[in-house]
């Protein structure tokens, strides 16, 4: 999974949603992520990329919906 600056990510262990800032200079196994805290402040954390899941962007969601609707339409008309 390749992440880009600005991607919305979910940290599985922390159970928090954040914004991907960039990979660590040491390796692509670690990254910096901005997490919005309960008090409204943003806290940047250095985390393991293995713990991150990327939230699908609008284009990826549109592709999924198009595939779903096409399959649904085919199924409905095959009855």
trRosetta pair geometry for C-beta under 8 A, 3 or more apart (Angstrom, degrees):
i j d omega theta_ij theta_ji phi_ij phi_ji
1 49 7.9 -176 75 167 103 108
1 52 7.9 -151 97 96 139 97
1 54 5.9 -171 -178 -7 129 122
3 7 5.0 -127 -159 42 87 149
3 9 6.8 -2 -127 -71 136 129
3 20 4.8 -134 166 -156 128 164
3 23 7.6 141 66 -59 106 88
3 31 6.9 14 66 -115 147 160
3 49 7.4 -149 1 -139 131 109
3 52 7.1 -9 -66 120 146 146
3 54 6.1 -169 -101 -86 90 119
4 7 5.3 110 58 -36 67 109
4 20 7.0 106 80 90 33 134
5 20 6.3 -139 -123 107 31 89
5 21 6.5 10 -131 -169 85 27
5 22 5.7 -3 -88 -72 98 81
6 19 6.4 -23 -139 -169 33 105
6 20 6.7 -32 39 64 20 85
7 19 7.4 146 75 -157 39 57
7 20 4.3 9 58 24 89 129
7 54 5.5 -37 169 -138 131 103
7 55 7.3 164 173 44 80 78
7 57 7.4 -85 -125 -61 80 107
8 17 6.5 3 -178 -176 98 104
8 18 7.6 166 -153 88 57 30
8 19 6.3 -37 -101 -100 56 63
8 20 7.6 -125 -67 -4 10 88
8 54 7.5 103 78 -164 55 59
8 55 4.0 -29 94 40 104 129
8 57 8.0 139 24 -86 97 71
9 17 7.2 163 86 -153 41 58
9 18 5.7 -24 65 67 88 78
9 19 7.4 133 20 -119 85 13
9 20 5.2 83 -15 -54 125 97
9 33 6.1 -89 63 -126 128 133
9 52 4.5 -15 -176 -162 131 109
9 53 6.5 146 -161 71 73 41
9 54 5.7 -42 -102 -101 79 49
9 55 6.6 -144 -86 -6 24 85
10 15 7.9 -6 -177 -143 94 36
10 16 7.5 170 -152 87 57 34
10 17 5.4 -30 -99 -98 71 71
10 18 8.0 143 -98 21 26 69
10 52 7.0 135 68 -156 44 56
10 53 4.6 -19 58 59 98 98
10 55 6.4 99 -24 -57 96 91
11 14 4.1 15 105 42 127 106
11 15 7.0 -70 86 -12 78 15
11 16 5.1 3 43 55 111 80
11 17 7.8 -162 11 -81 76 23
11 18 6.5 28 -21 10 108 115
11 33 7.0 162 -58 87 118 163
11 35 7.7 -41 2 -87 134 126
11 47 6.1 -77 -118 -165 127 162
11 51 5.3 26 -156 134 76 108
11 52 6.0 -32 -96 -94 61 65
12 15 7.4 8 -178 -71 24 55
12 51 5.1 -135 38 -165 92 71
12 52 7.5 -139 -8 -75 86 16
12 53 6.4 85 -56 -16 96 107
13 51 5.1 -47 3 -145 105 130
14 35 7.6 -70 130 -104 149 156
14 45 8.0 106 -64 81 165 166
14 47 7.7 -78 -11 -116 132 139
14 51 7.5 76 3 155 88 134
16 35 5.1 19 146 -140 137 130
17 35 7.6 134 85 -131 37 81
17 36 8.0 -13 85 33 82 95
17 55 7.4 34 -142 -45 110 135
18 33 4.1 83 112 161 142 109
18 34 5.5 169 -171 81 101 44
18 35 4.1 -59 -93 -84 117 68
18 36 7.4 171 -111 1 67 65
18 45 7.7 -100 -104 36 169 103
19 33 6.7 155 72 -163 38 71
19 34 4.6 -13 57 57 95 102
20 31 6.4 -27 -146 162 90 140
20 33 5.8 -37 -103 -108 45 84
20 52 7.5 79 -89 -164 108 151
20 54 7.9 -18 -34 -109 139 89
21 31 7.2 153 54 167 76 89
21 32 4.2 -49 64 100 125 98
21 33 6.1 -165 3 -95 91 25
21 34 5.7 100 -55 -23 110 91
21 44 6.5 16 -26 -136 156 115
22 31 6.7 -167 104 -153 30 86
22 32 5.8 9 55 45 69 103
23 27 7.6 -95 171 116 112 34
23 28 4.8 -31 -147 -117 145 65
23 30 7.2 104 -166 83 68 52
23 31 5.1 -57 -111 -101 46 84
23 32 7.9 136 -152 12 3 76
23 49 7.5 -4 -118 -71 90 130
24 27 6.3 10 78 50 104 51
24 28 7.8 -177 46 -94 74 23
24 29 7.8 -43 42 65 117 57
24 30 3.9 3 3 92 139 101
24 31 6.0 -124 -24 -85 79 27
24 32 6.7 120 -76 -31 71 83
24 46 6.5 65 -87 -150 121 104
26 30 6.3 20 62 44 111 125
27 30 6.2 77 68 19 83 88
28 31 7.8 21 -162 -66 50 92
28 49 6.7 4 151 -24 64 161
29 48 6.7 -24 157 -147 79 75
29 49 5.6 -133 -164 23 33 112
29 50 7.3 2 -163 -26 82 94
30 46 6.2 19 173 177 116 89
30 47 6.9 168 -154 87 73 30
30 48 6.1 -49 -103 -104 69 44
30 49 6.4 -127 -83 -22 15 87
31 46 7.5 176 90 -151 29 53
31 47 6.1 -27 65 64 76 78
31 48 8.0 54 22 168 80 8
31 49 5.2 87 -11 -78 113 87
31 52 7.0 -16 46 -24 137 152
32 44 5.6 10 -176 -178 103 109
32 45 7.3 165 -149 82 58 33
32 46 5.7 -29 -94 -96 71 63
32 47 7.8 125 -111 18 23 76
33 44 7.0 163 81 -150 33 63
33 45 5.8 -22 62 61 85 82
33 47 5.6 -22 16 21 119 125
33 52 7.3 175 -69 -99 146 128
34 42 5.0 -2 -173 -176 107 116
34 43 7.3 147 -155 74 57 33
34 44 5.2 -33 -94 -92 66 76
35 42 7.0 151 75 -157 36 63
35 43 5.3 -26 64 65 90 85
35 44 7.6 155 16 -97 71 25
35 45 6.1 9 1 4 118 114
36 40 7.2 -22 -173 -149 97 29
36 41 7.6 164 -153 90 58 30
36 42 5.6 -38 -97 -98 61 72
37 40 7.1 -35 75 34 75 20
37 41 5.1 -7 44 66 116 77
37 42 7.2 -179 2 -100 85 18
37 43 5.3 59 -43 -7 117 113
47 51 5.9 -95 166 62 112 124
47 52 6.9 112 111 -53 125 104
48 51 4.8 85 76 0 93 104
48 52 7.7 -165 101 -14 55 87
49 52 5.5 -57 -158 25 46 117
56 60 3.9 -126 -165 94 102 128
56 61 5.2 131 119 -56 122 79
56 64 7.3 7 176 -11 166 137
57 60 5.3 94 51 12 66 103
57 61 7.2 -127 102 -5 33 92
58 61 5.7 -57 -147 38 32 112
58 62 6.3 36 154 -23 66 105
59 62 5.6 -52 -148 33 31 113
59 63 6.6 33 153 -19 64 102
60 63 5.8 -50 -150 33 33 112
60 64 6.6 33 152 -17 63 106
61 64 5.7 -56 -151 37 33 113
61 65 6.2 32 153 -19 68 107
62 65 5.8 -54 -144 37 30 110
62 66 6.2 33 156 -21 64 106
63 66 5.8 -54 -148 35 29 112
63 67 6.5 28 154 -17 63 106
64 67 5.9 -57 -151 37 30 109
64 68 6.2 29 153 -19 66 109
65 68 5.6 -55 -145 38 31 113
65 69 6.1 28 158 -17 67 108
66 69 6.0 -56 -143 39 26 107
66 70 6.3 28 156 -21 62 109
67 70 5.8 -58 -148 36 28 112
67 71 6.4 24 157 -15 64 108
68 71 6.0 -60 -151 38 28 107
68 72 6.2 27 153 -19 65 110
69 72 5.5 -53 -142 38 32 113
69 73 6.2 34 157 -21 66 106
70 73 5.8 -53 -146 35 28 111
70 74 6.4 28 154 -18 63 106
71 74 5.8 -55 -147 37 31 111
71 75 6.3 31 155 -19 65 107
72 75 5.8 -55 -147 36 29 111
72 76 6.2 29 155 -20 64 109
73 76 5.8 -54 -145 36 29 111
73 77 6.3 14 161 -6 64 113
74 77 6.2 -68 -146 46 25 101
74 78 6.2 26 157 -26 64 112
75 78 5.9 -61 -147 31 27 111
75 79 7.4 40 154 -35 59 95
76 79 6.4 -48 -169 7 33 113
